[in-house]
């Protein structure tokens, strides 16, 4: 899993600029889901929903400061219960004292705080464009777009290279281990999340003249839909004018970051191959959400336009023929797909899940059903929800006019068909109203945020108890000599011969 990678920039999704040989190779070997969606265009809620197989709002994952309760079953719990070794290297943005959520081992710390300090101030009803909005914990700011360019190092580069180092070593450790359980390893990077900075080598993979223009040019603010206008002020874009050069540099940095995570992903693939595990391993590649990267003049996420909520979803299964599926799918589908891959009957589990298995499509069979996405975080006056069924997509809110798009004839979402009498509006509205309690959801969110702000303020007083995960020495050692180890046995224990 990577962070904030919109699908349309990748070659396998029609992109023409990004240099991603390893992702391209995975797409050639696997099933490419052409219309994959995140359940929420924000890191923690989207990841919590994926882990639990449920819409984030149904488990209280309203924002980046929300706790994932320890009692919420995840796919890691189920796989572990059924005999799998479960391990994570990298980010899952867990908030709360439980920093495992079913994973038996964690190899790195989180990059973001595990406490509730990123809980937004519950000011939905008071939001207005004239308010003086300063920096807020956990909120991207538009002025970092101007930072785009080459850097020798960054926090994200350091983190991702550490994540891959530990993940690769873990793959080799599993191959040498006497523990013969099957394994599930989650490797989660933080790039290409803004700011759009990358090393000189990846910056130099691209030239300014290579950078593509936005598919939808910048729309004047007063001509944007009401929510996009709110988001413009939420990100402080009214206080930071961006030039065409800023746009080109930001996209160039974004593409450089994507090439970097592609190279890091390639190290995982190589480790699986050298460990002789690739022939018996399913590889899934996706992102937690997308990025507007200048489309419509918008940046980052927190919108339900496709660049922010459509993500890559590529699944390579060694037993099935590669292919492509146009059926809409969701990160919520990862939960039942993993269980079915592990021969766990989803119909027998006590957990309610909102996703559906993607395995039929991987087998070349048809896949049907709607997908759902939601946004309840800052920059909005009330929850906004989205339903896509077939080629029709509806965005609904109590605070903003509805939006309805026919993605077959209007893939760039330029023509709003709401209130035109289109038959899909009534049908999808009924589906959305039966999925979300829109009349009470805002009150639930405000109550949760108010309580969490109180808890966070209280825990900041006196003795501090950090929830941030600190990696511990692993139980299984194939890398060092320790008490009781004797040569040459200890040295041979670290050998991993090439397969014949």
C-alpha positions in Angstrom: 0.0 0.0 0.0 1.1 3.5 -0.9 -0.3 6.8 0.1 -2.2 9.4 -2.0 -1.5 7.8 -5.4 -4.3 8.5 -7.8 -4.8 5.8 -10.4 -5.1 7.8 -13.6 -1.4 8.8 -13.7 -0.2 5.1 -13.9 0.5 3.6 -17.3 -1.8 0.7 -16.8 -4.6 3.2 -16.1 -4.0 5.4 -19.2 -1.2 7.6 -17.9 1.6 8.6 -20.3 4.2 10.2 -18.1 5.0 8.1 -15.0 8.0 5.7 -15.2 6.9 2.7 -13.2 8.4 -0.5 -14.6 7.7 -2.6 -11.5 4.1 -1.6 -11.2 3.7 -2.1 -15.0 5.1 -5.6 -14.7 2.7 -6.4 -11.8 -0.2 -5.2 -14.0 1.0 -7.5 -16.8 1.0 -10.5 -14.4 -2.2 -9.7 -12.5 -5.8 -8.5 -12.6 -6.1 -4.7 -13.0 -9.2 -3.3 -11.5 -9.9 -0.2 -13.6 -12.5 1.4 -11.3 -11.2 0.9 -7.7 -12.3 3.4 -5.0 -11.2 4.2 -1.5 -14.0 4.4 1.1 -12.8 7.9 2.4 -10.3 10.4 0.8 -8.2 10.7 4.0 -5.5 8.4 5.4 -6.7 6.9 8.7 -10.4 6.5 7.9 -9.7 4.9 4.6 -7.1 2.5 6.1 -9.3 1.6 9.1 -12.2 0.9 6.7 -10.0 -1.4 4.6 -8.7 -3.2 7.6 -12.2 -3.8 9.0 -14.0 -4.2 5.7 -16.6 -1.6 6.8 -17.4 1.9 5.9 -15.3 4.2 8.2 -18.3 6.0 9.6 -19.8 2.7 10.8 -16.7 2.1 13.1 -16.4 5.7 14.2 -13.4 6.5 11.9 -14.5 10.0 11.2 -11.1 11.7 10.8 -7.3 11.3 11.2 -7.7 11.6 15.0 -10.2 8.8 15.4 -9.3 5.6 17.3 -9.6 2.2 15.7 -11.1 0.3 18.7 -9.2 -2.8 19.7 -12.5 -4.8 19.6 -12.9 -4.1 15.9 -12.0 -7.3 14.0 -9.7 -6.8 11.0 -8.5 -9.1 8.3 -5.3 -9.5 10.2 -7.2 -11.0 13.2 -9.0 -13.5 10.9 -5.9 -14.5 9.1 -4.0 -14.9 12.3 -6.9 -16.9 13.8 -6.7 -19.3 10.8 -3.0 -20.0 11.1 -1.3 -17.1 9.3 1.7 -15.3 10.5 0.7 -11.6 10.1 3.2 -8.8 10.0 3.2 -5.1 9.0 6.1 -2.9 8.0 5.2 0.8 7.6 2.2 3.0 8.0 -1.4 2.1 8.8 -2.0 5.3 10.8 -3.4 3.4 13.8 -4.7 5.8 16.5 -5.1 4.5 20.1 -3.2 2.2 22.5 -3.7 -0.9 20.3 -1.0 -0.6 17.7 -1.3 -4.1 16.3 -4.9 -4.8 15.4 -4.3 -8.4 14.6 -0.7 -8.2 13.3 1.6 -10.5 15.2 4.6 -8.3 14.4 5.3 -4.7 13.6 8.6 -3.9 12.1 8.6 0.0 12.1 6.9 2.8 14.0 4.1 4.9 12.4 5.1 8.1 10.7 2.1 10.0 12.2 1.1 10.3 15.8 -0.9 7.5 17.5 -2.7 9.9 19.9 -5.9 11.9 19.2 -4.1 15.2 18.7 -5.1 15.3 15.0 -8.8 15.3 15.9 -10.3 18.3 14.0 -12.1 21.0 15.9 -15.9 20.2 15.4 -16.7 23.5 13.7 -18.7 22.2 10.7 -21.7 24.5 11.2 -19.5 27.5 11.7 -17.3 27.0 8.6 -17.1 30.1 6.3 -14.6 31.4 3.8 -14.0 34.6 5.6 -12.7 32.9 8.7 -9.0 33.4 9.4 -7.7 29.8 9.3 -4.2 29.2 10.6 -2.2 26.0 10.5 -4.0 23.0 11.9 -2.4 19.8 13.1 -2.6 17.1 10.4 -4.0 19.4 7.6 -2.0 19.8 4.4 -1.4 23.4 3.4 -1.4 24.6 -0.1 1.9 26.6 0.3 3.8 23.3 0.4 2.9 22.9 -3.3 5.5 25.6 -3.8 8.1 23.4 -2.1 8.1 20.9 -4.9 11.6 20.1 -6.1 14.6 17.9 -5.5 15.9 17.3 -2.0 18.7 15.2 -0.7 16.5 13.7 2.0 13.0 14.1 3.4 11.1 12.6 6.3 9.1 10.6 3.9 12.1 9.3 2.0 13.8 8.2 5.2 10.6 6.5 6.4 9.9 4.6 3.2 13.4 3.3 2.8 13.4 2.1 6.4 10.0 0.4 5.7 11.3 -1.5 2.7 14.6 -2.4 4.4 12.7 -4.1 7.2 10.1 -5.7 4.9 12.8 -7.2 2.6 14.7 -8.6 5.6 11.4 -10.0 6.9 10.7 -11.8 3.6 14.2 -13.4 3.8 13.6 -14.3 7.4 10.3 -16.1 6.6 12.1 -18.0 3.8 14.7 -19.2 6.3 12.3 -19.8 9.2 11.3 -23.1 10.7 7.9 -21.6 11.2 6.0 -23.2 8.3 2.8 -21.1 8.7 1.7 -19.2 5.7 2.2 -15.5 6.0 0.5 -12.2 5.2 2.9 -9.2 5.1 1.6 -5.7 4.7 4.1 -3.2 3.4 2.8 0.4 3.6 4.7 3.5 2.3 3.9 7.2 2.9 4.9 8.5 -0.6 3.7 10.0 -2.9 1.8 12.0 -0.2 2.5 15.8 -0.4 4.8 17.7 -0.1 5.9 16.8 -3.6 9.7 16.5 -3.1 12.0 13.7 -4.2 15.7 13.1 -4.6 17.6 14.5 -7.5 17.8 11.1 -9.2 14.0 10.7 -9.4 13.5 14.4 -10.1 15.8 14.1 -13.1 13.8 11.2 -14.5 11.4 13.8 -15.8 11.7 17.2 -17.6 9.4 20.1 -17.4 8.3 19.6 -20.9 7.3 16.0 -20.1 4.7 17.1 -17.6 1.1 16.7 -18.8 -1.5 19.4 -18.5 -4.5 18.9 -16.2 -7.3 16.9 -17.8 -9.6 19.5 -16.4 -8.0 23.0 -16.4 -8.4 25.2 -13.3 -12.0 26.3 -12.8 -12.5 29.8 -11.4 -13.4 29.6 -7.7 -16.8 31.2 -8.1 -17.7 28.7 -10.8 -16.9 25.6 -8.7 -19.4 23.6 -6.9 -20.2 24.7 -3.4 -18.1 22.1 -1.6 -15.0 22.7 -3.8 -15.3 26.4 -2.9 -15.3 25.4 0.8 -12.2 23.2 0.3 -10.4 26.1 -1.5 -10.5 28.1 1.7 -10.0 25.1 4.0 -6.6 24.5 2.3 -5.7 28.2 2.4 -5.5 28.5 -1.4 -6.9 32.0 -1.2 -3.7 33.0 0.6 -1.3 31.4 -1.8 -1.4 32.0 -5.5 0.0 29.1 -7.6 1.6 29.7 -11.0 1.8 27.4 -14.0 5.4 26.8 -13.0 4.3 25.7 -9.5 1.9 23.3 -11.1 4.5 21.7 -13.4 7.0 21.4 -10.5 4.4 19.8 -8.2 3.4 17.2 -10.8 7.1 16.6 -11.6 7.8 16.0 -7.9 4.7 13.8 -7.6 5.8 11.7 -10.5 9.4 11.4 -9.1 7.9 10.2 -5.8 5.9 7.6 -7.7 9.0 6.4 -9.5 10.7 6.1 -6.1 7.9 4.0 -4.6 8.0 1.9 -7.8 11.7 1.1 -7.2 11.0 0.3 -3.6 8.2 -2.0 -4.6 10.6 -3.7 -7.0 12.8 -4.6 -4.0 9.8 -6.5 -2.5 9.2 -8.4 -5.7 12.9 -9.3 -6.1 13.0 -10.5 -2.5 10.0 -12.8 -3.1 11.7 -14.1 -6.2 15.1 -14.7 -4.6 13.4 -16.4 -1.7 11.6 -18.7 -4.0 8.3 -17.5 -2.6 6.9 -15.7 -5.6 5.3 -18.8 -7.1 3.1 -19.2 -4.0 2.4 -15.6 -3.1 -0.5 -13.3 -4.0 0.6 -9.7 -4.4 -1.9 -6.9 -4.0 -1.0 -3.3 -4.8 -3.1 -0.3 -3.9 -3.2 3.2 -2.3 -5.3 4.6 0.6 -6.7 7.4 -1.6 -5.8 9.6 -4.5 -4.7 13.2 -5.0 -6.3 16.0 -7.2 -2.7 17.1 -8.2 -4.0 20.3 -9.8 -7.0 18.9 -11.6 -9.8 21.6 -11.7 -7.2 23.8 -9.8 -7.6 21.6 -6.8 -5.0 19.8 -4.7 -4.7 16.9 -2.2 -7.9 15.1 -1.1 -11.1 15.5 1.0 -13.2 15.7 -2.2 -15.3 13.0 -3.9 -14.1 13.8 -7.4 -12.5 10.7 -9.0 -8.8 11.8 -8.8 -9.1 11.9 -5.0 -11.0 8.7 -4.5 -10.0 6.4 -7.4 -7.0 4.3 -6.5 -4.9 1.6 -8.2 -5.9 -2.0 -7.4 -3.8 -4.7 -8.9 -3.9 -8.3 -7.7 -1.4 -10.8 -9.0 -2.4 -14.4 -8.3 0.1 -17.0 -9.6 -2.7 -19.5 -10.4 -4.9 -17.2 -12.5 -4.6 -15.6 -15.9 -3.9 -11.9 -16.0 -6.7 -9.6 -17.1 -8.7 -6.4 -16.5 -12.0 -5.8 -14.7 -14.1 -2.7 -15.3 -16.4 -3.5 -12.3 -16.3 -0.9 -9.6 -14.5 -2.2 -6.5 -13.4 -0.7 -3.1 -10.7 -1.0 -0.5 -13.5 -2.4 1.6 -13.3 -5.5 -0.7 -9.7 -6.3 0.5 -11.1 -7.9 3.7 -13.3 -10.5 2.1 -10.9 -11.1 -0.7 -8.1 -11.9 1.6 -10.3 -14.2 3.6 -11.4 -16.1 0.5 -7.8 -16.3 -0.7 -7.0 -18.0 2.6 -10.0 -20.4 2.2 -12.0 -18.8 5.0 -15.7 -18.9 4.3 -16.8 -15.2 4.6 -20.4 -16.4 5.2 -19.4 -18.1 8.4 -17.7 -15.2 10.1 -19.5 -13.2 12.8 -18.3 -9.9 11.6 -20.5 -7.7 9.5 -18.6 -6.4 6.4 -19.6 -3.9 3.7 -17.2 -5.2 1.0 -17.4 -8.1 -1.4 -14.7 -10.5 -2.6 -12.8 -9.5 -5.7 -11.8 -13.1 -6.3 -14.5 -13.8 -8.9 -13.0 -11.1 -11.1 -9.5 -12.4 -10.6 -10.8 -15.8 -11.9 -12.3 -14.0 -14.9 -15.9 -14.1 -13.7 -18.3 -11.1 -13.7 -18.5 -8.9 -10.6 -21.4 -6.6 -9.8 -22.6 -4.3 -7.1 -22.3 -0.7 -5.9 -19.3 0.9 -4.1 -19.5 3.6 -1.5 -17.3 6.4 -0.4 -17.7 9.2 2.2 -16.1 12.4 3.5 -16.9 13.8 6.9 -13.7 15.6 7.8 -12.7 19.3 7.8 -13.5 21.6 4.8 -17.1 20.5 4.7 -20.3 21.8 6.5 -21.9 18.3 6.7 -21.0 14.7 5.7 -20.8 14.1 2.0 -21.4 10.6 0.6 -20.9 8.9 -2.7 -22.4 5.9 -4.5 -21.2 4.5 -7.7 -23.3 1.8 -9.4 -22.3 0.8 -12.9 -21.3 4.0 -14.7 -23.5 6.3 -12.6 -22.1 8.2 -9.6 -24.1 10.2 -7.1 -22.7 12.6 -4.4 -25.2 13.4 -1.7 -25.1 15.8 1.3 -27.5 17.7 3.6 -25.4 20.8 3.2 -24.6 20.9 -0.6 -26.5 20.3 -3.8 -26.4 16.8 -5.2 -24.1 15.8 -8.0 -24.8 13.0 -10.5 -22.4 12.0 -13.2 -22.6 9.4 -16.1 -19.0 8.3 -16.0 -19.3 6.5 -19.3 -20.1 9.6 -21.4 -18.5 12.1 -18.9 -15.5 10.5 -17.2 -14.1 13.8 -16.1 -17.3 14.7 -14.2 -18.0 17.9 -16.0 -21.8 17.7 -16.4 -23.9 17.5 -13.3 -27.1 15.5 -14.1 -28.7 16.0 -10.7 -32.2 17.6 -10.7 -32.6 16.8 -14.5 -34.9 13.9 -14.0 -32.4 11.2 -14.7 -33.7 7.8 -13.5 -30.4 7.0 -11.6 -30.7 9.9 -9.2 -33.8 8.6 -7.3 -32.4 5.0 -7.3 -28.9 6.0 -6.0 -30.4 8.5 -3.5 -32.5 5.7 -2.0 -29.4 3.5 -1.8 -27.4 6.2 -0.1 -30.1 7.1 2.3 -30.4 3.4 3.3 -26.6 3.2 3.8 -25.9 6.4 5.8 -28.0 8.0 8.6 -27.5 11.5 7.1 -30.0 13.2 9.4 -28.0 12.2 12.5 -24.5 11.5 11.3 -23.2 15.0 11.7 -24.3 15.1 15.3 -22.5 11.8 15.9 -19.3 13.2 14.4 -19.5 16.3 16.4 -20.1 14.4 19.6 -17.1 12.1 18.9 -14.8 14.9 18.1 -15.8 16.9 21.1 -15.2 13.9 23.4 -11.8 13.1 21.7 -10.6 16.7 22.0 -11.4 16.5 25.7 -9.6 13.2 26.2 -6.6 14.4 24.2 -6.4 17.7 26.3 -6.6 15.7 29.5 -3.9 13.2 28.5 -1.6 16.2 27.6 -1.5 17.2 31.3 0.9 15.7 33.8 2.8 12.4 33.0 2.7 11.7 29.3 1.9 8.1 28.2 2.7 7.8 24.5 0.8 5.3 22.3 3.3 5.6 19.5 4.7 2.1 18.6 8.4 1.6 19.3 9.8 -1.4 17.4 11.1 -4.2 19.7 13.7 -6.8 19.0 12.2 -9.6 17.0 11.9 -13.1 18.4 13.4 -14.8 15.5 17.1 -14.0 14.9 18.9 -14.9 11.7 21.0 -11.8 11.6 23.2 -11.8 14.7 25.4 -14.0 16.9 24.0 -14.3 20.4 24.7 -16.2 23.6 24.7 -20.0 23.1 25.3 -19.7 19.3 28.2 -21.7 17.9 30.1 -21.5 14.6 29.6 -22.7 11.9 26.0 -23.5 12.9 25.0 -19.9 13.6 26.5 -18.7 10.3 24.8 -21.4 8.2 21.5 -20.5 9.9 21.6 -17.3 8.0 22.2 -18.9 4.6 19.3 -18.7 2.1 20.5 -20.8 -0.9 19.2 -20.0 -4.4 16.5 -22.4 -5.5 17.7 -25.0 -8.1 
